[in-house]
Amino acid sequence: MTDMLKKAREFEEAQEKLVPQELRPVLHFSPRIGWLNDPNGFSYYRGQYHLFYQYYPYDSHWGPMHWGHAVSRDLISWTYLPCALAPEGEGSGGCFSGSAVPYGDGRQLLMYTQAEFDPAVRNRHTNQTQGVALGDGLNYVKYDGNPVLTSEDVPGGNDPHQFRDPWLWKNRDGEFRVLTTGYDPADEYARLLLFGSEDGLHWRFRKVFLQNRGKVGRLWECPSFFPLGDRWALIASAMFMQPKGELSPGNGAFGLVGTYEEEMESFRPESIQAVDGGIDFYAAQVLKTADGRTVMIAWMMNQEISDIRSEELPIHGQMIIPRELSLRDGRICQRPVRELDLCRQNRVQHQGVELSEAGIRLPGIRGRILDLELCIHSQDAEEISIRFAEDSRFYTECAVLPRKGRIRVDRSRSGTRNAALLCREADLIHTGREIRLRIVLDRWSAEIFINDGEQVMTLTFHTELTAQDISFRARGQAKIDVTGYTLDPTRIRETKE
């Protein structure tokens, strides 16, 4: 074990005990201590789900990246394990994002981006190469032959500051493949690069797998490529996007669905969509569960404002609740993992509630840790809104605009002093007499699933926990049905026992 890894493990073991549980979300994964961003190595290995994550234990700001580590048997409740990877030395940028697959001899193979700061370039740019490590689910040893891939392995060259986020899988013949993000020096846009290996240690360039050519943003990060239904899907995060179709300006995640010919190693996208139309969603990864589901997790944050936080907090960052993915009419659809349903209790139901501009609060529908199901009945109302984390001063809002066929999330009244990224609006894929929403609240976040998950909008807010009210209102005639549940993750164990 290196000195840097030993130091990180000793620090997190001591400091974790100092984080009050009331500072953590109840259902969403948060760091053991310090800073969290991208999920890494999301995988099922030796009977448990493993989640590694970009991690800086020593501060709640971004710093030289480590890989934090946790395991779960239900994808809701997680147990922290010791830090898995640490930087090589004090001057290192650390271990950036990557993925994991079974190695074949009982061990697990991690592949990650090795980052070294370039003193000649400002703004934290780094020289990036790919390294691997092998381990047993608890301890991992970096390969002596690292780096196993550099930009020099790409014919024609690649910007060494934009070569990262390896996504591993195995072909049907057992050979390893990996996708990395790259940057085309000819047109100055992102691309995905494919490499192959027989042993996971010695790699060779295969092809340019996908070219951006300015279609989606400028830089791409964190690709995941996987079969879904009778198609293949590719999910990646893009920076500097322009508004186009479902895609919002700025940074966010997009999904491509198409056909993949393994022999030709050719992916032909047939459609593109926003993976999450809200404010806070980035760097998704997927795994296949023991019972065959495709499940996705992601960082619940937006790159543009990720370092805005309270100076007093010892932790910063959280993941979405893992989501089951399915393909419906060629579209990636999402729902919270079914294990969340086992956390439900205290069911409250209201039907045919007539709304007005004055707003209404419903008995039993209150709090910050809730699972709400809403059915909105209206074609003529100008706007129907749900306000949560509400008190006399603050609230966060989700509003449906039936006449325009749109939906909006808005945290401008949540108490934030930040003036950026307060609101996002999107076209509804389907409108009609009924619009269904499922809203999962967990202290400082909301995940909003629209029409059985054909769209999702995620956002965070930092309103004080004393703001517990939820209200409903409409401009124009509208009725709603509401079913609410409180959520308790300990019920998963109770239900299974």
C-alpha positions in Angstrom: 0.0 0.0 0.0 1.4 3.4 -1.0 1.9 6.2 1.6 -0.8 8.3 -0.1 -3.4 5.5 0.0 -2.5 4.7 3.6 -2.9 8.4 4.6 -6.3 8.7 2.9 -7.6 5.5 4.6 -6.5 6.7 8.0 -8.0 10.1 7.5 -11.4 8.9 6.3 -11.7 6.4 9.0 -11.2 9.1 11.7 -13.1 11.9 10.0 -16.3 10.0 9.0 -17.3 9.7 12.6 -17.4 13.6 12.8 -20.1 13.9 10.1 -23.6 14.2 11.7 -26.2 12.0 10.0 -28.5 14.9 9.6 -26.1 16.5 7.2 -26.5 13.6 4.8 -29.3 12.7 2.4 -31.2 9.7 3.6 -31.7 7.8 0.3 -28.9 9.3 -1.9 -25.3 8.2 -1.7 -23.0 10.9 -0.3 -19.2 10.8 0.3 -17.7 9.3 3.4 -16.0 12.6 4.0 -15.0 15.6 1.8 -15.8 16.0 -1.9 -17.7 13.6 -4.3 -18.2 13.9 -8.1 -18.4 11.2 -10.8 -19.4 7.6 -10.1 -16.7 5.1 -11.1 -16.5 1.4 -11.5 -20.3 0.9 -10.9 -20.4 -2.9 -11.0 -21.7 -6.2 -9.6 -18.9 -8.3 -8.2 -18.8 -11.1 -5.7 -22.4 -10.8 -4.7 -22.4 -7.1 -4.0 -22.9 -3.9 -5.9 -19.7 -1.8 -5.9 -19.7 2.0 -6.3 -16.4 3.8 -6.6 -16.5 7.6 -6.9 -14.3 10.6 -7.6 -13.3 11.7 -4.1 -11.2 14.2 -2.3 -11.3 13.3 1.4 -9.4 16.3 2.8 -11.8 19.1 1.9 -15.3 19.6 0.6 -13.9 21.3 -2.5 -12.4 19.4 -5.5 -8.8 18.3 -5.0 -6.4 15.7 -6.3 -8.7 12.8 -7.1 -8.9 9.5 -5.2 -11.4 6.7 -5.7 -13.8 6.3 -2.8 -15.5 3.0 -2.4 -18.8 1.6 -1.1 -20.8 -1.6 -1.5 -24.5 -2.5 -1.3 -26.8 -5.4 -1.6 -29.9 -3.4 -2.5 -28.7 -0.3 -4.3 -30.2 2.0 -1.7 -28.2 1.4 1.6 -24.5 1.6 1.1 -21.5 0.5 3.4 -18.3 2.5 3.1 -15.1 0.6 2.3 -11.6 2.0 2.5 -10.4 4.3 -0.2 -9.5 2.2 -3.3 -7.1 4.4 -5.3 -5.0 7.4 -4.4 -2.7 9.8 -6.4 0.9 8.8 -7.0 2.3 11.8 -5.2 1.6 15.3 -3.9 2.0 16.9 -7.3 -0.4 14.5 -9.1 -3.9 15.4 -10.3 -4.9 11.9 -9.1 -7.0 9.1 -10.4 -9.8 10.4 -12.7 -12.9 8.6 -13.8 -13.0 5.0 -15.1 -14.8 1.7 -14.9 -14.6 -2.0 -13.8 -15.1 -5.5 -15.2 -14.4 -9.0 -13.9 -10.8 -9.9 -14.9 -11.3 -13.7 -15.4 -9.2 -15.1 -12.5 -11.5 -14.0 -9.8 -10.1 -10.5 -9.5 -11.7 -7.3 -10.6 -10.1 -5.0 -13.2 -10.3 -1.2 -12.7 -9.3 1.1 -15.5 -9.0 4.8 -14.7 -7.4 8.0 -16.1 -4.1 9.0 -14.6 -3.9 12.8 -14.4 -0.7 14.8 -14.1 -0.8 18.6 -13.8 0.9 20.4 -16.7 2.6 23.5 -15.2 2.7 25.1 -18.7 -1.1 25.2 -19.0 -3.4 27.2 -16.7 -6.9 26.3 -15.4 -6.0 22.8 -14.0 -5.4 21.2 -17.4 -3.6 17.9 -17.1 -1.7 15.3 -19.1 -4.0 12.3 -19.1 -3.2 8.6 -19.7 -5.0 5.4 -18.8 -3.9 3.1 -16.0 -5.3 -0.2 -14.6 -5.4 -1.8 -11.2 -6.4 -5.3 -10.1 -8.0 -6.3 -6.8 -10.3 -8.4 -4.7 -13.2 -6.0 -4.0 -11.4 -4.4 -1.1 -7.7 -3.8 -2.0 -6.5 -2.9 -5.5 -2.9 -2.8 -6.8 -1.9 -0.6 -9.6 -0.2 -2.3 -12.6 3.5 -1.9 -12.7 3.3 -1.3 -16.5 1.1 1.8 -16.2 0.2 3.8 -18.2 -1.3 1.2 -20.5 -2.6 3.9 -23.0 -1.4 7.4 -23.9 -2.4 9.8 -26.6 0.6 8.6 -28.6 -1.3 5.3 -29.1 -3.8 7.2 -31.2 -2.9 7.4 -34.9 -2.8 11.0 -36.0 -2.5 12.1 -32.4 -4.9 13.3 -29.7 -4.9 16.2 -27.3 -3.2 14.8 -24.2 -5.3 17.1 -22.0 -8.5 15.5 -23.4 -8.0 11.7 -23.2 -10.0 10.2 -20.3 -12.9 8.3 -18.7 -12.3 4.7 -20.0 -15.5 2.6 -20.3 -14.6 -1.2 -20.1 -16.6 -4.2 -21.4 -15.9 -7.7 -22.6 -16.9 -9.0 -26.1 -18.6 -12.3 -26.5 -15.2 -13.9 -27.3 -13.8 -12.7 -23.9 -11.6 -10.0 -25.3 -11.6 -6.6 -23.5 -12.7 -3.4 -25.2 -12.5 0.1 -23.9 -14.0 3.5 -25.0 -12.3 6.7 -24.0 -13.1 10.2 -24.8 -10.8 12.1 -27.1 -10.4 15.4 -28.9 -9.9 15.6 -32.6 -7.0 18.0 -33.4 -8.4 18.5 -36.9 -11.9 19.8 -36.1 -11.4 20.6 -32.4 -14.4 18.6 -31.3 -14.9 15.5 -29.1 -14.8 11.9 -30.3 -14.8 8.5 -28.8 -11.8 6.2 -29.3 -12.0 2.3 -29.2 -9.1 0.1 -28.0 -8.8 -3.6 -27.6 -6.9 -6.1 -25.4 -6.6 -9.8 -25.0 -5.4 -9.6 -21.3 -6.7 -6.2 -20.1 -3.1 -5.0 -19.7 -1.7 -4.6 -23.2 -3.9 -2.4 -25.4 -4.0 -1.5 -29.1 -5.9 1.2 -31.0 -8.9 -0.2 -32.9 -10.7 2.8 -34.4 -12.4 6.1 -34.0 -15.7 4.8 -32.7 -17.8 8.0 -32.9 -17.2 11.5 -34.1 -18.9 14.5 -32.7 -18.2 17.1 -35.5 -20.1 19.8 -33.5 -23.4 17.9 -33.2 -23.4 17.8 -29.4 -21.3 20.3 -27.4 -17.6 20.5 -27.7 -16.1 18.2 -25.1 -17.5 14.7 -24.1 -16.9 12.9 -20.8 -17.8 9.7 -19.1 -19.3 7.5 -21.8 -21.2 4.3 -21.0 -22.0 1.9 -23.9 -24.4 -1.1 -23.3 -27.2 -3.3 -24.7 -30.7 -2.1 -23.9 -33.7 -4.1 -25.2 -33.1 -5.0 -28.8 -30.7 -2.1 -29.3 -27.5 -0.6 -27.9 -27.4 2.7 -26.0 -24.6 5.2 -25.5 -24.9 7.7 -22.7 -22.2 10.4 -22.3 -21.9 13.9 -20.8 -21.2 16.9 -22.9 -19.8 20.3 -22.1 -20.6 23.6 -23.9 -23.8 22.4 -25.6 -26.1 24.7 -27.6 -29.9 24.2 -27.3 -30.9 21.6 -29.9 -34.0 19.5 -29.7 -34.3 18.2 -26.2 -30.8 19.3 -25.3 -30.4 22.3 -23.1 -27.4 24.8 -23.3 -24.4 24.3 -21.1 -23.4 20.9 -19.6 -25.5 17.8 -19.4 -26.0 14.2 -20.4 -27.2 12.9 -23.8 -28.3 9.4 -24.9 -28.0 7.7 -28.3 -29.9 4.6 -29.2 -29.0 2.5 -32.3 -27.6 -0.8 -33.6 -24.2 -2.2 -32.8 -22.4 -4.8 -35.0 -19.8 -6.5 -32.8 -17.8 -8.0 -35.6 -17.4 -4.7 -37.4 -17.3 -2.8 -34.1 -19.7 -0.3 -35.6 -22.4 1.7 -33.8 -25.1 3.4 -35.8 -27.1 5.9 -33.7 -30.8 6.2 -34.7 -32.0 8.7 -32.1 -30.7 11.2 -29.6 -32.3 12.4 -26.4 -31.6 14.3 -23.2 -31.0 11.7 -20.4 -32.2 14.2 -17.8 -33.7 17.5 -18.6 -33.3 19.0 -15.1 -30.4 21.0 -13.7 -28.2 18.5 -11.8 -27.2 15.3 -13.6 -23.8 14.3 -15.0 -21.4 11.5 -15.5 -23.8 8.5 -15.6 -22.6 4.9 -15.4 -24.6 1.7 -15.8 -24.4 -1.9 -14.6 -26.3 -5.2 -15.1 -27.9 -6.4 -11.9 -27.9 -10.0 -10.7 -31.5 -10.4 -11.9 -30.8 -8.8 -15.3 -31.9 -5.2 -15.0 -29.9 -2.4 -16.5 -29.4 0.2 -13.7 -27.9 3.7 -14.0 -26.3 6.0 -11.4 -25.0 9.6 -11.9 -23.6 12.5 -10.1 -26.4 14.8 -8.9 -24.7 18.1 -9.8 -24.0 20.4 -12.7 -20.4 21.1 -13.6 -21.0 24.8 -14.0 -21.8 25.4 -10.3 -20.4 22.2 -8.7 -18.0 24.1 -6.3 -20.7 26.3 -4.8 -21.4 25.1 -1.3 -21.4 26.1 2.3 -18.0 26.5 3.8 -19.1 24.8 7.1 -20.1 21.5 5.6 -17.6 18.6 5.8 -19.1 16.8 2.8 -20.3 17.9 -0.6 -22.0 16.0 -3.4 -24.4 13.1 -3.8 -25.5 10.6 -6.4 -29.0 10.1 -7.9 -31.1 7.2 -6.6 -30.1 4.3 -9.1 -32.6 4.1 -11.9 -33.7 1.1 -13.9 -33.5 1.7 -17.7 -35.8 0.3 -20.4 -36.4 1.0 -24.0 -39.9 2.2 -25.0 -40.6 3.2 -28.6 -36.9 3.7 -29.2 -36.5 5.9 -26.1 -34.5 5.4 -23.0 -37.0 5.4 -20.1 -36.1 5.5 -16.4 -37.7 4.6 -13.1 -36.2 4.5 -9.6 -34.9 1.0 -8.8 -37.8 -1.1 -7.5 -36.0 -1.5 -4.1 -37.1 2.1 -3.4 -40.7 0.9 -3.3 -39.8 -1.3 -0.3 -38.9 1.9 1.6 -42.4 3.3 1.3 -44.7 3.6 4.3 -47.6 5.7 5.6 -49.6 5.8 2.4 -51.8 8.9 2.0 -54.2 9.4 -0.9 -56.3 12.3 -2.2 -58.4 12.1 -5.4 -60.1 14.7 -7.5 -58.6 17.7 -5.7 -59.7 20.9 -7.4 -56.9 23.5 -7.6 -56.9 27.3 -7.7 -54.4 30.1 -7.8 -54.6 30.5 -4.1 -52.9 27.1 -3.6 -53.8 24.2 -1.3 -52.0 22.0 1.2 -53.2 18.4 1.6 -53.4 16.5 4.9 -50.5 14.0 5.2 -48.6 15.4 2.3 -45.7 17.2 4.0 -42.0 16.8 4.6 -38.6 16.5 2.9 -38.3 12.7 2.5 -41.2 11.6 0.4 -42.3 9.7 -2.6 -45.2 11.4 -4.4 -47.3 10.1 -7.3 -49.4 12.7 -9.1 -52.0 12.5 -11.9 -52.8 15.9 -13.4 -56.2 16.2 -15.1 -56.2 19.3 -17.3 -55.8 20.3 -20.9 -56.9 24.0 -20.5 -55.0 25.2 -17.5 -52.2 27.6 -18.1 -50.1 26.2 -15.3 -50.3 23.6 -12.5 -47.5 23.8 -10.0 -46.2 21.8 -7.0 -44.1 23.6 -4.5 -42.0 21.7 -2.0 -39.3 22.5 0.6 -41.7 25.4 1.3 -42.1 27.8 4.2 -43.2 31.5 4.4 -40.2 32.6 2.4 -38.8 29.8 0.3 -39.9 27.0 -2.0 -38.7 25.0 -5.0 -41.2 24.4 -7.8 -42.2 22.0 -10.5 -44.7 23.4 -12.9 -46.6 21.8 -15.8 -47.9 24.1 -18.6 -50.5 22.0 -20.5 -51.4 24.7 -23.1 -47.7 24.9 -24.1 -47.0 21.2 -23.6 -44.0 22.1 -21.4 -42.7 21.4 -17.9 -40.4 23.5 -15.7 -38.3 23.1 -12.6 -37.4 26.3 -10.7 -35.2 26.8 -7.6 -35.0 30.6 -7.8 -37.0 30.9 -4.6 -35.1 28.2 -2.7 -33.0 30.6 -0.7 -29.9 30.3 -2.9 -27.6 33.3 -3.3 -26.3 31.9 -6.6 -27.6 33.5 -9.7 -26.7 30.7 -12.2 -28.8 27.8 -13.3 -31.9 28.4 -11.4 -34.5 27.1 -13.9 -34.9 24.6 -16.7 -37.9 24.1 -19.0 -38.5 21.2 -21.4 -41.1 20.2 -24.0 -43.3 17.2 -22.8 -42.9 14.2 -25.1 -46.6 13.4 -24.6 -49.4 15.5 -23.6 -53.1 14.6 -23.1 -55.9 14.6 -20.6 -53.6 13.1 -18.0 -50.0 13.9 -17.1 -48.3 11.7 -14.5 -45.5 12.7 -12.3 -43.5 10.8 -9.6 -41.5 13.1 -7.4 -38.9 11.6 -5.0 -37.8 14.1 -2.4 -34.7 13.6 -0.1 -33.8 16.5 2.1 -32.0 18.6 -0.6 -33.0 17.1 -3.9 -35.9 16.2 -6.1 -36.0 13.6 -8.9 -39.1 14.1 -11.1 -40.2 11.2 -13.3 -42.6 12.3 -16.0 -45.2 10.0 -17.7 -43.7 6.7 -16.4 -40.2 7.8 -16.8 -40.1 8.8 -20.5 -38.5 12.0 -19.2 -36.8 12.9 -15.9 -35.8 16.2 -14.4 -33.4 16.3 -11.4 -32.4 19.2 -9.2 -30.9 20.0 -5.9 -31.6 22.9 -3.5 -30.2 24.1 -0.2 -33.3 25.3 1.7 -33.1 24.8 5.4 -34.8 21.6 6.6 -37.3 23.5 8.6 -39.1 24.3 5.3 -41.4 21.2 5.2 -44.6 22.3 3.5 -45.9 21.1 0.1 -48.6 23.0 -1.8 -50.5 22.7 -5.1 -52.0 25.5 -7.3 -53.2 26.2 -10.8 -54.0 29.0 -13.2 -57.1 27.7 -14.9 -59.2 24.7 -14.2 -57.4 21.6 -13.0 -57.8 18.5 -10.8 -55.1 16.3 -9.4 -54.9 12.9 -7.7 -52.0 12.6 -5.2 -50.6 9.6 -3.4 -47.8 10.1 -1.0 -45.5 7.9 1.0 -42.8 8.6 3.6 -39.5 6.8 2.9 -37.4 4.7 5.3 -34.4 2.7 3.8 -34.4 0.4 6.9 -37.7 -1.1 5.6 -35.8 -2.9 2.9 -34.1 -5.2 5.4 -37.3 -5.6 7.4 -39.3 -6.5 4.3 -36.7 -9.1 3.1 -36.5 -10.6 6.6 
